[in-house]
Amino acid sequence: MKKLLVIAAILAVLAVLALVGWRVYRKIAEAEGLNRRGGVVVAVVAEPVRRQTIRDVAEFTGTVLSRSQFVVAPKVPGRLEKLLVNIGQAVSNGDLIAVLDSEEYAQQAAQAGAELDVSQANLTDCRSSLDVAGREFQRAKELREQKVAAEADLDEAEARYRAAEAKYQVAEAQIKQKQAALNAAKVRLSYTRIHATWQDGDGARLIAERFVDEGAMLRANDPIVSVVDVSSVIAAVHVIERDFPAVRVGQTATVVTDAYEDRRFTGLIVRKAPVLKEESRQARVEIEIPNVDGLLAPGMFVRALIEFDAHEDTTVVPLAALVRRGGRQGVFLADTKAMLARFVPIKVGIVSGEAAEVLEPKLAGMVVTLGHHLLEDGGSIRLPEVKPAADEQPTTRASKATGRGPGGSHP
């Protein structure tokens, strides 16, 4: 009798253990998301497939440069006597910028002028001597023809004439030499008055930097100030190899900067480097931007948005809906009547911001954007119930097409 009770107790314990093990197994199966074999319903979030315009916009980072910039420097050494401009001051083409001490150069010009006067007086004397020698030579020729003068007298008169003629020619050459020396001295004297001059346009420009102060001793070509033209500026950006073929001269670009977050500047691509640098695999692209208000300053960090393509009224799904199953990219279409999810492979076009274009196949309905990592094709789903407030007005979700981020990126 006791043995039967023991056996019954053991069987009861085994039955309880088997029941507990079965329940644990079911819990584990549910936790692992075996929704198809175990009948687990996955809670998901779904959003509608939309028809809208999507743009392929790349974003590149770069720096603002002045359209032109040059340094004003003296052509001759000297002490800086006056500096007539300062940083930020506007200057016009030909304005006087600085004055060097000119006393030494004025003395050189005066000495060159005096030497020219001496040469001119010498030329006058040589001309008189040449006239006298010429008359004597002519008289000697006439006397020799009359057999009055000897042959030696004629030769002597001719030699004196030729010598006077040579001296006259030397005096003429000296005049030219002294005149050139005077002109050079005057030019050096003029170099003590330093002007800002340029060739491309007559609009005002700005003093960007000041390198010296009054009283400084300058050598030739020592910088005094730099002058910039910011009536329009250049945004220099670098594009990667993948985007290089899509960038073309003449394209419009939108430029933004942190200094003016609520402002967008429109520019035009004016130059594109024909080569990519081997170290970075990037090519320089220059965007010219009108700067009438003078808001953009050289050295600013900017982001340039360049639109490569745009598709109007195309099928778009949220980027979060894209998943991969079996090595294929696709989305889970939510059947809101049967409450099932069906995996549909798709061909993706433009990816912009949080949206992706679907080229193939044609889609409509709702796509799963959250919870699809637990789904398999044909899995059961549960959508959240959203009860809008009585006074809530229906709203429309706007789609925002943004750039790819620094350097740009394709799907």
C-alpha positions as CSV (number, residue, x, y, z in Angstrom):
1,M,0.0,0.0,0.0
2,K,2.8,2.4,0.9
3,K,4.5,1.6,-2.4
4,L,1.4,2.6,-4.4
5,L,1.2,5.9,-2.5
6,V,4.8,6.7,-3.3
7,I,4.4,5.8,-7.0
8,A,1.3,8.0,-7.1
9,A,3.1,10.9,-5.5
10,I,6.0,10.6,-7.9
11,L,3.6,10.6,-10.9
12,A,1.8,13.7,-9.5
13,V,5.1,15.5,-9.2
14,L,6.2,14.6,-12.7
15,A,2.8,15.8,-14.1
16,V,3.2,19.1,-12.3
17,L,6.8,19.5,-13.6
18,A,5.6,18.7,-17.2
19,L,2.9,21.3,-17.0
20,V,5.3,24.0,-15.7
21,G,7.8,23.1,-18.4
22,W,5.2,23.4,-21.1
23,R,4.1,26.8,-19.9
24,V,7.8,28.0,-19.7
25,Y,8.3,26.8,-23.3
26,R,5.3,28.8,-24.5
27,K,6.5,31.9,-22.7
28,I,10.0,31.6,-24.3
29,A,8.5,31.0,-27.7
30,E,6.4,34.2,-27.4
31,A,9.4,36.2,-26.1
32,E,11.4,35.1,-29.2
33,G,8.7,36.5,-31.5
34,L,7.8,33.3,-33.1
35,N,4.7,35.0,-34.4
36,R,4.0,32.6,-37.3
37,R,4.5,29.3,-35.5
38,G,3.3,30.5,-32.1
39,G,0.6,32.9,-33.3
40,V,2.2,36.0,-31.6
41,V,0.7,39.3,-32.7
42,V,3.4,42.1,-33.1
43,A,2.5,45.6,-32.2
44,V,3.7,48.0,-35.0
45,V,3.4,51.6,-36.1
46,A,2.4,52.2,-39.8
47,E,2.4,55.3,-41.9
48,P,0.7,55.9,-45.3
49,V,2.4,55.7,-48.7
50,R,2.4,59.2,-50.1
51,R,2.6,60.9,-53.5
52,Q,4.7,64.0,-53.5
53,T,7.8,65.8,-55.0
54,I,11.1,64.5,-53.8
55,R,14.4,66.2,-54.5
56,D,17.9,64.9,-54.7
57,V,19.8,67.6,-52.8
58,A,23.4,67.3,-51.8
59,E,24.9,69.3,-49.0
60,F,28.6,70.3,-49.0
61,T,30.6,72.3,-46.6
62,G,33.0,75.1,-47.5
63,T,34.4,78.5,-46.8
64,V,33.5,82.0,-48.0
65,L,36.3,83.7,-50.0
66,S,36.4,87.3,-51.4
67,R,35.9,87.6,-55.1
68,S,39.3,89.3,-55.3
69,Q,41.9,90.4,-52.8
70,F,45.3,92.1,-53.1
71,V,48.0,93.6,-50.9
72,V,49.1,97.2,-51.2
73,A,52.9,97.5,-50.9
74,P,55.5,100.1,-51.8
75,K,57.7,99.7,-54.8
76,V,60.6,101.6,-53.1
77,P,62.0,101.4,-49.6
78,G,61.4,104.2,-47.1
79,R,59.9,105.4,-43.9
80,L,56.1,105.3,-43.7
81,E,55.2,108.9,-43.1
82,K,51.4,108.8,-43.4
83,L,48.8,105.9,-43.5
84,L,45.5,107.3,-44.6
85,V,43.2,104.2,-44.3
86,N,42.2,101.7,-41.6
87,I,40.5,98.4,-41.3
88,G,36.9,98.4,-42.7
89,Q,37.3,101.6,-44.6
90,A,36.0,101.8,-48.2
91,V,38.4,102.9,-50.9
92,S,37.9,103.7,-54.6
93,N,40.1,102.8,-57.5
94,G,43.1,105.2,-57.4
95,D,42.7,106.4,-53.8
96,L,45.8,107.5,-52.0
97,I,46.6,104.9,-49.3
98,A,49.9,105.9,-47.8
99,V,52.8,108.3,-48.2
100,L,56.5,107.5,-47.7
101,D,59.2,110.0,-46.7
102,S,60.1,111.5,-50.1
103,E,63.0,113.9,-49.3
104,E,65.7,111.5,-50.6
105,Y,63.8,110.8,-53.8
106,A,63.1,114.4,-54.4
107,Q,66.8,115.2,-54.1
108,Q,67.6,112.5,-56.6
109,A,65.0,114.0,-59.0
110,A,66.5,117.4,-58.5
111,Q,70.1,116.1,-59.2
112,A,68.9,114.3,-62.3
113,G,67.3,117.6,-63.5
114,A,70.5,119.5,-62.9
115,E,72.5,117.0,-64.8
116,L,70.1,117.3,-67.7
117,D,70.5,121.0,-67.7
118,V,74.3,120.6,-67.9
119,S,73.9,118.2,-70.8
120,Q,71.7,120.6,-72.6
121,A,74.2,123.4,-72.2
122,N,76.9,121.0,-73.5
123,L,74.8,120.2,-76.5
124,T,74.4,123.9,-77.3
125,D,78.2,124.3,-77.1
126,C,78.8,121.3,-79.3
127,R,76.3,122.6,-81.8
128,S,78.2,125.9,-82.0
129,S,81.5,124.1,-82.4
130,L,80.0,121.9,-85.1
131,D,78.7,125.0,-87.0
132,V,82.2,126.6,-86.9
133,A,83.9,123.4,-88.0
134,G,81.4,123.0,-90.8
135,R,82.1,126.5,-92.2
136,E,85.9,126.0,-92.0
137,F,85.6,122.7,-93.8
138,Q,83.4,124.3,-96.5
139,R,85.9,127.2,-97.0
140,A,88.8,124.8,-97.2
141,K,87.1,122.8,-99.9
142,E,86.5,126.0,-101.9
143,L,90.1,127.1,-101.6
144,R,91.4,123.7,-102.6
145,E,89.2,123.8,-105.7
146,Q,90.8,127.1,-106.6
147,K,94.2,125.6,-106.0
148,V,94.9,128.2,-103.3
149,A,94.9,125.8,-100.3
150,A,97.0,122.7,-99.9
151,E,95.6,119.2,-99.6
152,A,96.8,119.0,-96.0
153,D,94.8,122.0,-95.1
154,L,91.6,120.5,-96.4
155,D,92.3,117.2,-94.6
156,E,92.8,119.1,-91.3
157,A,89.6,121.1,-91.7
158,E,87.6,117.9,-92.5
159,A,89.1,116.2,-89.4
160,R,88.1,119.0,-87.1
161,Y,84.6,118.9,-88.6
162,R,84.2,115.2,-88.1
163,A,85.4,115.5,-84.5
164,A,82.9,118.3,-83.8
165,E,80.1,116.2,-85.4
166,A,81.0,113.2,-83.1
167,K,81.0,115.4,-80.0
168,Y,77.6,116.7,-81.0
169,Q,76.2,113.2,-81.4
170,V,77.6,112.3,-77.9
171,A,76.0,115.4,-76.4
172,E,72.7,114.4,-78.0
173,A,73.0,110.8,-76.5
174,Q,73.9,112.3,-73.1
175,I,70.7,114.4,-73.3
176,K,68.6,111.2,-73.8
177,Q,70.5,109.5,-71.0
178,K,70.0,112.3,-68.5
179,Q,66.3,112.7,-69.6
180,A,65.8,109.0,-68.8
181,A,67.5,109.3,-65.5
182,L,65.3,112.3,-64.6
183,N,62.2,110.3,-65.6
184,A,63.3,107.4,-63.5
185,A,63.9,109.7,-60.5
186,K,60.5,111.2,-61.0
187,V,58.9,107.7,-61.1
188,R,60.7,106.7,-57.9
189,L,59.5,109.9,-56.3
190,S,56.0,109.2,-57.4
191,Y,56.3,105.7,-55.8
192,T,56.4,107.5,-52.4
193,R,52.7,108.2,-52.8
194,I,51.0,104.8,-52.7
195,H,47.7,104.3,-54.3
196,A,45.2,101.4,-54.4
197,T,44.5,100.6,-58.1
198,W,42.9,97.6,-59.8
199,Q,41.7,96.8,-63.3
200,D,38.4,94.9,-62.9
201,G,35.7,97.4,-62.2
202,D,35.6,100.8,-60.4
203,G,33.3,99.9,-57.4
204,A,34.4,100.6,-53.9
205,R,36.4,98.0,-52.0
206,L,37.3,97.5,-48.3
207,I,40.4,97.5,-46.3
208,A,40.6,94.0,-44.9
209,E,43.9,94.1,-42.9
210,R,46.5,96.6,-41.8
211,F,50.0,95.3,-41.4
212,V,52.1,98.4,-40.3
213,D,51.8,101.7,-38.5
214,E,53.1,105.2,-39.3
215,G,56.8,105.6,-38.8
216,A,57.7,102.0,-39.8
217,M,60.7,101.5,-42.0
218,L,59.6,99.5,-45.1
219,R,61.5,97.6,-47.7
220,A,60.2,97.3,-51.2
221,N,57.1,95.0,-51.4
222,D,56.5,95.0,-47.6
223,P,52.7,94.8,-47.2
224,I,50.9,97.9,-45.9
225,V,47.2,96.9,-46.1
226,S,45.1,94.3,-48.0
227,V,42.1,95.3,-50.1
228,V,39.1,93.0,-50.7
229,D,36.1,93.1,-53.0
230,V,33.1,91.7,-51.2
231,S,30.4,93.0,-53.6
232,S,30.1,89.3,-54.4
233,V,31.8,86.4,-52.7
234,I,32.9,82.9,-53.6
235,A,31.8,79.9,-51.6
236,A,34.5,77.3,-52.2
237,V,33.4,73.7,-51.5
238,H,34.8,70.3,-52.3
239,V,32.7,67.5,-53.9
240,I,33.5,63.8,-53.7
241,E,34.1,61.5,-56.6
242,R,30.5,60.1,-56.5
243,D,29.0,63.6,-56.9
244,F,31.6,65.0,-59.3
245,P,29.7,64.1,-62.6
246,A,26.5,65.7,-61.3
247,V,28.0,69.1,-60.6
248,R,27.9,71.4,-63.6
249,V,29.0,75.0,-64.2
250,G,25.8,77.2,-64.3
251,Q,23.9,75.2,-61.7
252,T,22.1,77.1,-59.0
253,A,23.1,76.5,-55.4
254,T,21.6,77.6,-52.1
255,V,24.1,78.6,-49.4
256,V,23.4,78.8,-45.6
257,T,25.6,79.9,-42.8
258,D,25.3,79.7,-39.0
259,A,25.7,83.5,-38.8
260,Y,22.3,84.0,-40.5
261,E,20.3,80.8,-39.7
262,D,17.0,82.3,-41.1
263,R,18.6,83.5,-44.3
264,R,19.3,81.6,-47.5
265,F,21.7,83.0,-50.2
266,T,21.4,82.0,-53.8
267,G,24.5,81.5,-55.9
268,L,25.7,80.2,-59.2
269,I,28.4,77.6,-59.8
270,V,31.0,79.5,-61.8
271,R,34.0,77.2,-61.7
272,K,34.6,73.5,-61.3
273,A,38.1,71.9,-61.1
274,P,38.7,69.4,-63.9
275,V,40.7,67.1,-61.5
276,L,40.2,65.5,-58.1
277,K,43.0,65.7,-55.6
278,E,44.6,62.3,-55.1
279,E,44.9,62.7,-51.3
280,S,41.2,63.4,-50.7
281,R,39.5,62.3,-53.9
282,Q,37.7,65.6,-54.0
283,A,37.4,68.4,-56.5
284,R,37.1,72.1,-55.8
285,V,33.8,73.9,-56.9
286,E,33.3,77.6,-56.6
287,I,29.9,79.3,-56.2
288,E,29.6,83.0,-56.8
289,I,27.1,84.7,-54.5
290,P,25.9,88.3,-54.8
291,N,26.6,90.1,-51.6
292,V,24.9,93.5,-52.0
293,D,24.1,93.8,-48.3
294,G,27.6,92.8,-47.3
295,L,26.4,90.1,-44.9
296,L,28.7,87.4,-46.1
297,A,32.3,87.8,-45.0
298,P,35.4,86.0,-46.2
299,G,36.3,83.2,-43.8
300,M,32.7,82.2,-42.9
301,F,31.8,78.5,-42.7
302,V,29.0,77.7,-45.1
303,R,26.9,74.8,-46.3
304,A,26.0,74.7,-49.9
305,L,22.9,72.8,-51.1
306,I,23.0,71.7,-54.7
307,E,19.9,70.1,-56.3
308,F,20.9,67.3,-58.7
309,D,17.4,66.0,-59.6
310,A,13.7,66.3,-58.7
311,H,10.8,63.9,-59.3
312,E,7.3,65.3,-59.0
313,D,4.2,63.4,-57.9
314,T,6.1,60.2,-57.2
315,T,5.6,57.4,-54.7
316,V,7.4,58.1,-51.4
317,V,7.6,56.0,-48.2
318,P,9.2,57.0,-44.8
319,L,12.9,56.1,-44.7
320,A,12.2,54.2,-41.5
321,A,10.0,51.7,-43.4
322,L,13.0,50.3,-45.4
323,V,14.1,46.8,-44.2
324,R,16.0,43.9,-45.6
325,R,14.8,40.3,-45.8
326,G,16.6,37.5,-47.6
327,G,19.2,40.0,-49.0
328,R,16.5,42.1,-50.6
329,Q,15.4,45.6,-49.7
330,G,11.7,46.3,-49.3
331,V,8.9,47.3,-47.0
332,F,6.2,45.6,-45.0
333,L,2.7,46.6,-46.3
334,A,0.2,46.6,-43.5
335,D,-3.2,45.0,-44.3
336,T,-5.4,46.9,-41.9
337,K,-8.4,44.6,-42.5
338,A,-6.8,41.2,-42.1
339,M,-4.2,42.7,-39.7
340,L,-1.3,41.0,-41.5
341,A,2.1,42.3,-42.8
342,R,3.2,41.5,-46.3
343,F,6.9,42.0,-47.3
344,V,7.2,43.7,-50.7
345,P,10.7,44.1,-52.4
346,I,11.1,47.5,-53.8
347,K,13.5,49.5,-56.0
348,V,14.6,52.7,-54.3
349,G,15.1,56.0,-56.2
350,I,16.0,59.3,-54.5
351,V,16.6,59.3,-50.8
352,S,16.1,62.7,-49.2
353,G,16.0,63.4,-45.5
354,E,13.4,61.0,-44.0
355,A,11.8,60.0,-47.2
356,A,12.7,57.4,-49.9
357,E,11.3,57.2,-53.4
358,V,9.8,53.9,-54.6
359,L,10.4,53.3,-58.3
360,E,9.1,49.8,-58.5
361,P,6.5,48.3,-57.9
362,K,3.4,50.6,-57.5
363,L,2.6,50.9,-53.8
364,A,-0.5,52.2,-51.9
365,G,-1.7,51.8,-48.4
366,M,0.2,51.7,-45.2
367,V,3.8,50.6,-44.5
368,V,5.2,49.5,-41.2
369,T,7.8,52.0,-39.8
370,L,8.3,50.6,-36.3
371,G,8.3,47.0,-35.1
372,H,9.2,45.5,-38.4
373,H,12.4,43.9,-37.0
374,L,10.1,41.3,-35.4
375,L,8.1,40.7,-38.5
376,E,8.2,38.0,-41.2
377,D,6.1,37.9,-44.3
378,G,2.5,37.2,-43.4
379,G,2.9,37.9,-39.7
380,S,0.1,39.2,-37.6
381,I,0.2,42.8,-36.5
382,R,-1.6,45.1,-34.1
383,L,-1.9,48.8,-34.8
384,P,-2.2,51.3,-31.9
385,E,-5.5,52.9,-31.4
386,V,-5.3,56.7,-31.5
387,K,-8.3,58.6,-30.2
388,P,-8.0,62.3,-31.2
389,A,-9.4,64.8,-28.7
390,A,-12.8,66.3,-29.5
391,D,-11.4,69.8,-30.1
392,E,-8.4,68.5,-32.1
393,Q,-8.3,69.6,-35.8
394,P,-6.9,67.3,-38.4
395,T,-3.4,68.3,-39.6
396,T,-1.2,67.4,-42.5
397,R,2.3,66.0,-42.1
398,A,4.7,68.0,-44.1
399,S,7.6,66.3,-45.9
400,K,10.9,68.0,-45.7
401,A,13.6,67.2,-48.3
402,T,17.0,67.9,-46.9
403,G,20.5,67.4,-48.1
404,R,22.7,64.4,-47.7
405,G,24.9,66.0,-45.0
406,P,28.5,67.0,-45.3
407,G,30.0,65.6,-48.5
408,G,26.6,64.3,-49.8
409,S,25.3,60.7,-49.9
410,H,23.3,58.6,-52.2
411,P,20.9,55.8,-51.3
